[in-house]
Amino acid sequence: MLNFEQIQEKLSSINQQHLLKYWDELPQAGQQSFLAELSELDFESIPDWIQNYVTDNKQGQIPSDLKPAPYYPANPREADQARTLGRRLISEGKVGAFVVAGGQGTRLGYDGPKGCYPVSPIRKKPLFQIFAENILAARRRYNAVIPWYIMTSPLNNDATVKFFEDNGWFGLGEETVFIFMQGTMPNFDFDGKILLADKGSLAKSPDGHGGSLKALHRSGASAHMAKFGVEYISYFQVDNPLIKIIDPLFIGLHALSNAEMSSKALKKREPLEKVGNFCLVDGRVTVIEYSDLPEDEAAAVNPDGSLRFELGSIAIHIINRSFVERLCQGGSFRLPLHRAVKKIPCLNENGELAEPAEENGVKLETFVFDALPLARRSIILETLREEEFAPVKNAQGKDSPEVTAKMLSERAARWISSAGVEVPECTIDMSPLFAAMPEEIDTAKLPDFKPGGEYVLE
């Protein structure tokens, strides 16, 4: 930790000396705490961040040589070989699950970590429980230990840990669930001044899901993976309960291809759907944000009428542990920054905490898909929206809990129908412990479905 004089000098050198405006008002303990926080600032990088992303936004500049990224269809010809390899890798304990869960349920009107939000159709199981049951089902299916890594934020870490403790770690065993926090970045006003949250602390925000790669290394999670023999990380985000967390096809195809970081993709519903676009830049798989891809490029079509850039990113990846360790070796690894203009609570000119009525500053974050071009090899596997993508983002309407619950029920009905059982229109809440894939449906355990009925399958 730097001392006061050193901090004063460093802040002055980057024109941020205003942060010490209230220093003399802080108690001694508050001064020491603030010194520790200020010592962690990246003094070398802050001027560049301000110039390129705060006062002069240079993001959104895309390469001129964009090409559509190649991909494997949902049922590739290599499917049998890939599944066989994937099952073997899972059975050998070489696969771990990793969820990015730093967000709160604020947009859903929920006061708590988003992963605690109740979402299943009838029993209203929280997202974390649905994921836990997926992992527990895979452990039983493959007779293997599958550790689970959960990245939280400073905002929700304590509440997340308590939620798992209160629920007995959902039967997974505390020793195989590794919870850790992501990093943070300071928030800026439009003139490039770092904002204060109070007289002795900075206004900061989580550094985005791209911070997950550094956090895996910094927290000791990657070392924990090595201890358990995990070589492949199944990455997903906390808002999507349809995710197939342990997918032997995806894992096997990734391994067969000698890839370091791979992705699942959907075919977009429309040219301007709000998902990242998979592209090829200089021979490397790259995701271009929907807001950065020019409309004429987004609307471009192939001779058959399909979209030229048809693949949308849905934040589902397989990442090699060795890739994470390679990137983080030496401590200088950084992903590109992305700028977000937000309403940021901060101290006003009178030294009072104020909730802004309008956007007043810039948050900087990183996106995990920006690591794709750094991989020596990367593949894309198509998946189906109705099978694997029902994010809970909005309180009502599109991507709402109501839509997600309906898609969970409809997928269950579709799987049961594929087993030869007629399913009328009804509501089904099916646990992954009952079936985590269509072939696991045991028709002898099914009820007599009636139109309009509600059925819980555990």
C-alpha positions as CSV (number, residue, x, y, z in Angstrom):
1,M,0.0,0.0,0.0
2,L,1.3,3.5,-0.9
3,N,1.5,6.2,1.7
4,F,-0.3,9.5,1.6
5,E,2.5,11.4,-0.1
6,Q,3.0,8.8,-2.8
7,I,-0.8,8.7,-3.4
8,Q,-0.9,12.5,-3.6
9,E,1.9,12.6,-6.1
10,K,0.4,9.8,-8.3
11,L,-3.1,11.4,-8.3
12,S,-1.6,14.8,-9.2
13,S,0.3,13.2,-12.1
14,I,-3.0,12.0,-13.7
15,N,-5.0,15.1,-12.7
16,Q,-7.2,13.3,-10.1
17,Q,-6.1,15.2,-7.0
18,H,-9.7,16.1,-6.3
19,L,-10.2,12.6,-4.8
20,L,-8.4,13.9,-1.7
21,K,-10.7,16.9,-1.2
22,Y,-12.2,15.4,2.0
23,W,-9.1,13.7,3.3
24,D,-8.9,15.9,6.5
25,E,-12.5,15.0,7.3
26,L,-11.9,11.3,7.4
27,P,-11.1,9.4,10.7
28,Q,-7.8,7.6,10.8
29,A,-9.3,4.2,10.0
30,G,-11.2,5.8,7.0
31,Q,-7.9,7.4,5.8
32,Q,-6.2,4.0,5.9
33,S,-9.0,2.3,4.1
34,F,-9.1,5.0,1.4
35,L,-5.3,4.8,0.9
36,A,-5.6,1.0,0.3
37,E,-8.4,1.6,-2.2
38,L,-6.5,4.4,-4.0
39,S,-3.3,2.2,-4.1
40,E,-5.1,-0.3,-6.2
41,L,-5.8,2.2,-9.0
42,D,-4.1,1.5,-12.3
43,F,-2.4,4.9,-12.5
44,E,-0.5,4.0,-15.7
45,S,-3.7,3.2,-17.7
46,I,-6.2,5.8,-16.4
47,P,-5.0,8.6,-18.7
48,D,-5.4,6.3,-21.7
49,W,-8.9,5.2,-20.5
50,I,-10.0,8.8,-20.2
51,Q,-8.7,9.8,-23.6
52,N,-10.0,6.8,-25.5
53,Y,-13.2,5.9,-23.8
54,V,-14.4,8.8,-21.6
55,T,-13.8,12.2,-23.2
56,D,-13.3,10.8,-26.7
57,N,-15.2,7.6,-27.3
58,K,-13.1,5.5,-29.8
59,Q,-15.0,2.3,-29.5
60,G,-17.3,1.1,-32.3
61,Q,-14.6,1.3,-34.9
62,I,-14.9,-2.0,-36.7
63,P,-12.5,-3.7,-39.1
64,S,-13.1,-3.2,-42.8
65,D,-12.6,-6.9,-43.8
66,L,-15.5,-8.5,-41.9
67,K,-16.5,-12.0,-43.0
68,P,-19.1,-14.3,-41.7
69,A,-17.7,-16.8,-39.2
70,P,-17.8,-20.5,-40.1
71,Y,-19.7,-22.8,-37.8
72,Y,-20.9,-26.3,-37.1
73,P,-24.7,-26.9,-37.5
74,A,-26.7,-28.0,-34.4
75,N,-26.3,-31.6,-35.5
76,P,-22.9,-31.8,-37.2
77,R,-21.6,-34.9,-39.0
78,E,-19.0,-35.3,-36.3
79,A,-21.7,-35.5,-33.6
80,D,-21.2,-39.2,-32.6
81,Q,-17.5,-38.9,-32.3
82,A,-17.7,-35.6,-30.5
83,R,-20.3,-36.9,-28.0
84,T,-18.2,-40.0,-27.3
85,L,-15.1,-37.9,-26.5
86,G,-17.2,-35.3,-24.5
87,R,-18.6,-38.1,-22.3
88,R,-15.2,-39.5,-21.7
89,L,-13.8,-36.1,-20.7
90,I,-16.7,-35.4,-18.4
91,S,-16.4,-38.9,-16.8
92,E,-12.7,-38.3,-16.3
93,G,-13.4,-35.2,-14.2
94,K,-11.9,-32.8,-16.8
95,V,-14.9,-30.5,-17.0
96,G,-16.0,-27.7,-14.6
97,A,-18.9,-25.3,-14.7
98,F,-18.5,-21.5,-14.4
99,V,-21.3,-19.0,-14.0
100,V,-20.9,-15.3,-14.2
101,A,-23.4,-14.0,-11.5
102,G,-22.4,-10.5,-10.4
103,G,-25.7,-8.9,-11.2
104,Q,-28.6,-7.9,-9.0
105,G,-32.3,-8.5,-9.8
106,T,-33.0,-4.8,-9.8
107,R,-34.6,-4.7,-13.3
108,L,-36.8,-7.6,-12.3
109,G,-38.0,-5.7,-9.2
110,Y,-36.1,-8.2,-7.0
111,D,-33.9,-7.1,-4.1
112,G,-31.0,-9.5,-4.2
113,P,-28.6,-11.4,-6.4
114,K,-30.1,-12.3,-9.7
115,G,-29.1,-15.9,-9.3
116,C,-31.6,-16.1,-6.3
117,Y,-34.5,-15.0,-8.5
118,P,-37.4,-17.5,-8.6
119,V,-38.0,-18.6,-12.2
120,S,-39.3,-22.2,-12.7
121,P,-42.9,-22.5,-13.9
122,I,-44.6,-23.9,-10.8
123,R,-42.2,-24.4,-7.9
124,K,-40.5,-21.1,-8.6
125,K,-37.0,-22.5,-8.1
126,P,-34.3,-19.9,-8.2
127,L,-31.8,-19.8,-11.1
128,F,-29.0,-21.0,-8.8
129,Q,-31.0,-24.1,-7.9
130,I,-31.8,-25.0,-11.5
131,F,-28.1,-24.8,-12.3
132,A,-27.2,-26.8,-9.2
133,E,-29.6,-29.5,-10.2
134,N,-28.1,-29.6,-13.7
135,I,-24.7,-30.1,-12.3
136,L,-25.8,-32.7,-9.8
137,A,-27.6,-34.6,-12.5
138,A,-24.4,-34.6,-14.6
139,R,-22.4,-35.8,-11.7
140,R,-24.7,-38.7,-11.2
141,R,-24.9,-39.5,-14.9
142,Y,-21.1,-39.5,-15.5
143,N,-20.1,-40.6,-12.0
144,A,-17.7,-37.7,-11.8
145,V,-16.9,-34.6,-9.7
146,I,-17.9,-31.5,-11.6
147,P,-16.8,-28.4,-9.6
148,W,-18.8,-25.3,-9.9
149,Y,-17.2,-21.8,-10.0
150,I,-19.4,-18.8,-9.3
151,M,-18.2,-15.2,-10.0
152,T,-20.0,-12.6,-7.9
153,S,-19.5,-8.9,-7.5
154,P,-18.8,-6.8,-4.4
155,L,-22.4,-5.9,-4.5
156,N,-23.8,-9.4,-4.1
157,N,-21.0,-11.7,-2.9
158,D,-22.1,-11.9,0.8
159,A,-25.7,-12.5,-0.1
160,T,-24.8,-15.2,-2.6
161,V,-22.6,-17.1,-0.2
162,K,-25.3,-16.9,2.5
163,F,-27.9,-18.2,-0.1
164,F,-25.8,-21.2,-0.7
165,E,-25.1,-21.8,2.9
166,D,-28.8,-21.5,3.8
167,N,-29.6,-24.1,1.1
168,G,-26.9,-26.6,2.0
169,W,-25.0,-25.9,-1.1
170,F,-27.9,-27.6,-3.0
171,G,-26.3,-31.0,-2.2
172,L,-23.2,-30.3,-4.2
173,G,-20.8,-30.1,-1.3
174,E,-19.2,-26.9,-0.2
175,E,-15.7,-28.1,-1.2
176,T,-16.7,-28.3,-4.8
177,V,-18.4,-24.9,-5.1
178,F,-15.9,-22.0,-5.4
179,I,-17.4,-18.5,-5.0
180,F,-15.2,-15.5,-5.8
181,M,-15.6,-11.8,-6.7
182,Q,-14.8,-10.1,-10.0
183,G,-12.8,-6.9,-10.1
184,T,-14.0,-3.4,-10.3
185,M,-13.2,-0.2,-12.2
186,P,-13.6,3.5,-11.2
187,N,-16.5,5.5,-12.7
188,F,-15.8,8.8,-14.4
189,D,-17.7,12.0,-15.1
190,F,-17.8,13.3,-18.7
191,D,-14.7,15.4,-18.1
192,G,-12.6,12.4,-17.0
193,K,-12.7,12.9,-13.3
194,I,-13.1,9.8,-11.1
195,L,-16.3,10.0,-9.1
196,L,-16.5,9.5,-5.3
197,A,-19.1,7.3,-3.7
198,D,-18.5,9.0,-0.4
199,K,-15.7,11.1,1.2
200,G,-13.5,8.1,1.6
201,S,-14.3,5.7,-1.2
202,L,-14.5,5.7,-5.0
203,A,-17.6,5.2,-7.1
204,K,-16.8,1.9,-8.8
205,S,-18.6,-0.7,-10.9
206,P,-17.8,-4.4,-11.7
207,D,-15.4,-4.7,-14.6
208,G,-17.8,-6.7,-16.8
209,H,-17.9,-10.4,-17.6
210,G,-14.6,-10.0,-19.4
211,G,-13.1,-9.6,-16.0
212,S,-13.9,-13.2,-15.3
213,L,-10.7,-14.5,-17.0
214,K,-8.4,-12.4,-14.7
215,A,-10.6,-13.1,-11.7
216,L,-10.3,-16.9,-12.3
217,H,-6.6,-16.5,-12.0
218,R,-6.4,-13.9,-9.3
219,S,-8.9,-15.6,-7.0
220,G,-7.2,-19.0,-7.0
221,A,-10.1,-20.6,-8.9
222,S,-7.9,-21.8,-11.7
223,A,-5.5,-23.3,-9.2
224,H,-8.6,-25.0,-7.6
225,M,-9.4,-26.3,-11.1
226,A,-5.9,-27.7,-11.5
227,K,-6.3,-29.5,-8.1
228,F,-9.5,-31.2,-9.3
229,G,-8.1,-32.0,-12.8
230,V,-10.4,-29.6,-14.6
231,E,-9.1,-28.8,-18.1
232,Y,-12.3,-27.5,-19.8
233,I,-14.5,-24.7,-18.4
234,S,-18.2,-24.6,-19.3
235,Y,-18.9,-20.8,-19.1
236,F,-22.4,-19.3,-18.9
237,Q,-24.3,-16.4,-17.5
238,V,-26.7,-16.4,-14.6
239,D,-29.8,-15.2,-16.4
240,N,-30.3,-18.2,-18.8
241,P,-31.9,-21.3,-17.1
242,L,-32.3,-23.2,-20.4
243,I,-28.5,-23.6,-20.6
244,K,-27.1,-27.1,-21.1
245,I,-24.3,-26.7,-18.7
246,I,-22.5,-30.0,-19.3
247,D,-23.0,-30.7,-23.0
248,P,-20.9,-33.6,-24.3
249,L,-21.4,-32.6,-27.9
250,F,-20.1,-29.1,-27.4
251,I,-17.2,-30.2,-25.1
252,G,-16.2,-33.0,-27.5
253,L,-16.4,-30.9,-30.6
254,H,-14.2,-28.2,-28.9
255,A,-11.7,-30.8,-27.8
256,L,-11.7,-32.6,-31.2
257,S,-10.9,-29.2,-32.9
258,N,-8.0,-28.5,-30.5
259,A,-9.7,-25.2,-29.7
260,E,-8.9,-22.9,-26.8
261,M,-12.1,-21.0,-26.5
262,S,-15.3,-21.9,-28.3
263,S,-18.9,-20.6,-28.5
264,K,-22.5,-21.5,-29.1
265,A,-24.5,-19.3,-31.4
266,L,-28.1,-18.8,-32.5
267,K,-29.4,-17.8,-35.9
268,K,-30.7,-14.3,-35.4
269,R,-34.4,-13.6,-35.6
270,E,-33.8,-10.3,-37.4
271,P,-30.9,-8.3,-38.7
272,L,-30.8,-5.9,-35.7
273,E,-31.5,-8.4,-32.9
274,K,-29.6,-7.2,-29.8
275,V,-27.0,-9.9,-29.7
276,G,-23.3,-9.8,-30.7
277,N,-22.5,-10.8,-34.3
278,F,-20.0,-13.6,-34.9
279,C,-17.5,-12.5,-37.6
280,L,-14.2,-13.5,-39.0
281,V,-11.4,-10.8,-38.8
282,D,-8.0,-11.7,-40.1
283,G,-8.9,-15.3,-39.8
284,R,-9.9,-15.0,-36.1
285,V,-13.4,-15.5,-34.7
286,T,-14.5,-12.1,-33.4
287,V,-17.8,-10.8,-31.9
288,I,-19.0,-7.4,-33.1
289,E,-21.6,-5.8,-30.9
290,Y,-25.0,-5.2,-32.5
291,S,-24.7,-1.5,-31.8
292,D,-21.4,-1.4,-33.7
293,L,-22.3,-3.4,-36.8
294,P,-23.5,-0.9,-39.5
295,E,-27.1,-1.5,-40.5
296,D,-26.3,-2.2,-44.1
297,E,-23.9,-5.0,-43.0
298,A,-26.4,-6.3,-40.5
299,A,-29.1,-6.4,-43.3
300,A,-26.9,-8.0,-46.0
301,V,-28.1,-11.3,-47.3
302,N,-26.7,-14.3,-49.1
303,P,-28.0,-15.5,-52.5
304,D,-30.5,-17.8,-50.7
305,G,-31.9,-14.9,-48.7
306,S,-30.4,-15.8,-45.4
307,L,-28.5,-13.1,-43.4
308,R,-24.9,-12.8,-44.2
309,F,-24.1,-12.3,-40.5
310,E,-26.6,-14.6,-39.2
311,L,-25.0,-15.9,-36.0
312,G,-25.7,-14.3,-32.7
313,S,-23.6,-14.6,-29.5
314,I,-25.4,-15.9,-26.4
315,A,-22.6,-16.0,-23.9
316,I,-22.1,-19.8,-23.8
317,H,-18.5,-20.9,-24.1
318,I,-16.0,-23.7,-23.5
319,I,-12.7,-22.3,-22.3
320,N,-9.5,-24.2,-21.7
321,R,-8.0,-23.7,-18.3
322,S,-4.6,-23.6,-20.0
323,F,-5.8,-20.7,-22.1
324,V,-6.8,-18.7,-19.1
325,E,-3.4,-19.3,-17.5
326,R,-1.6,-18.4,-20.7
327,L,-3.4,-15.1,-20.9
328,C,-2.9,-14.2,-17.3
329,Q,0.7,-15.2,-17.1
330,G,2.8,-12.1,-16.2
331,G,-0.1,-10.1,-15.0
332,S,-0.3,-7.7,-18.0
333,F,-3.3,-9.2,-19.8
334,R,-6.1,-6.8,-20.7
335,L,-9.2,-7.0,-22.8
336,P,-10.5,-4.0,-24.8
337,L,-12.7,-1.6,-22.8
338,H,-16.3,-0.8,-23.6
339,R,-18.0,2.4,-22.6
340,A,-21.4,2.7,-21.0
341,V,-23.1,6.1,-20.2
342,K,-25.0,5.6,-17.0
343,K,-26.7,7.3,-14.0
344,I,-24.1,7.0,-11.3
345,P,-24.8,7.8,-7.7
346,C,-21.9,10.0,-6.4
347,L,-20.9,12.9,-4.3
348,N,-22.1,16.3,-5.5
349,E,-20.3,19.6,-5.2
350,N,-21.5,20.0,-1.7
351,G,-20.1,16.6,-0.6
352,E,-23.5,15.0,-0.4
353,L,-24.4,11.6,-2.0
354,A,-26.8,12.3,-4.9
355,E,-28.9,10.1,-7.1
356,P,-28.7,11.7,-10.6
357,A,-31.9,12.3,-12.5
358,E,-30.1,11.8,-15.8
359,E,-27.0,10.1,-17.1
360,N,-24.0,11.8,-15.5
361,G,-21.0,9.6,-16.1
362,V,-19.2,6.7,-17.8
363,K,-18.7,3.1,-16.6
364,L,-16.0,1.0,-18.3
365,E,-16.2,-2.7,-18.6
366,T,-14.8,-5.7,-20.6
367,F,-16.6,-8.4,-22.4
368,V,-15.4,-12.1,-22.3
369,F,-16.0,-12.6,-26.1
370,D,-13.2,-10.2,-26.8
371,A,-10.8,-13.0,-25.8
372,L,-11.9,-15.1,-28.8
373,P,-9.5,-13.6,-31.2
374,L,-6.7,-14.4,-28.7
375,A,-7.4,-18.1,-29.0
376,R,-5.1,-20.1,-31.2
377,R,-8.2,-21.9,-32.5
378,S,-11.9,-21.2,-31.9
379,I,-15.0,-23.0,-33.1
380,I,-18.7,-22.1,-33.1
381,L,-21.6,-24.6,-32.6
382,E,-25.1,-23.6,-33.5
383,T,-27.8,-24.3,-30.9
384,L,-31.5,-23.8,-31.0
385,R,-33.2,-20.9,-29.3
386,E,-36.1,-23.0,-27.9
387,E,-33.7,-25.5,-26.5
388,E,-31.1,-23.4,-24.9
389,F,-31.8,-19.6,-24.7
390,A,-34.4,-18.0,-22.4
391,P,-32.7,-15.2,-20.6
392,V,-34.4,-13.4,-17.7
393,K,-33.7,-9.8,-18.2
394,N,-36.9,-7.7,-18.1
395,A,-39.7,-7.6,-15.6
396,Q,-42.3,-7.8,-18.4
397,G,-42.5,-8.5,-22.1
398,K,-39.6,-9.9,-24.0
399,D,-37.0,-11.9,-22.0
400,S,-39.2,-11.7,-18.9
401,P,-39.8,-14.3,-16.2
402,E,-43.1,-15.1,-17.7
403,V,-41.6,-15.9,-21.1
404,T,-38.7,-17.9,-19.5
405,A,-41.1,-20.0,-17.4
406,K,-43.2,-20.7,-20.5
407,M,-40.1,-21.8,-22.5
408,L,-39.0,-24.1,-19.7
409,S,-42.5,-25.7,-19.7
410,E,-42.6,-26.0,-23.5
411,R,-39.2,-27.6,-23.7
412,A,-40.2,-30.2,-21.1
413,A,-43.4,-31.0,-23.1
414,R,-41.4,-31.3,-26.3
415,W,-38.9,-33.7,-24.7
416,I,-41.7,-35.8,-23.3
417,S,-43.5,-35.9,-26.7
418,S,-40.2,-37.0,-28.3
419,A,-40.4,-40.0,-25.9
420,G,-43.7,-41.0,-27.5
421,V,-46.1,-39.6,-24.8
422,E,-48.8,-37.3,-26.0
423,V,-48.8,-34.0,-24.0
424,P,-51.8,-31.7,-24.1
425,E,-51.4,-27.9,-23.4
426,C,-50.4,-27.8,-19.8
427,T,-47.7,-26.5,-17.5
428,I,-44.7,-28.7,-16.6
429,D,-42.0,-27.9,-14.1
430,M,-39.3,-30.5,-14.8
431,S,-36.2,-30.7,-12.7
432,P,-32.9,-31.6,-14.4
433,L,-32.7,-34.4,-11.8
434,F,-35.8,-35.9,-13.6
435,A,-34.3,-35.4,-17.1
436,A,-31.5,-33.1,-18.3
437,M,-31.8,-34.3,-21.9
438,P,-34.6,-35.9,-24.0
439,E,-33.2,-39.4,-23.9
440,E,-33.4,-39.4,-20.1
441,I,-37.2,-39.2,-20.0
442,D,-38.5,-42.3,-18.1
443,T,-42.0,-42.7,-19.4
444,A,-42.9,-45.0,-16.5
445,K,-42.6,-42.1,-14.1
446,L,-44.8,-39.7,-16.1
447,P,-48.2,-38.7,-14.9
448,D,-51.4,-38.8,-16.9
449,F,-51.3,-35.3,-18.5
450,K,-54.6,-33.4,-18.7
451,P,-55.3,-30.2,-20.6
452,G,-54.6,-27.2,-18.4
453,G,-53.0,-29.2,-15.7
454,E,-49.9,-28.4,-13.6
455,Y,-47.2,-31.0,-13.2
456,V,-44.0,-31.1,-11.2
457,L,-41.4,-33.7,-12.3
458,E,-38.6,-34.2,-9.8
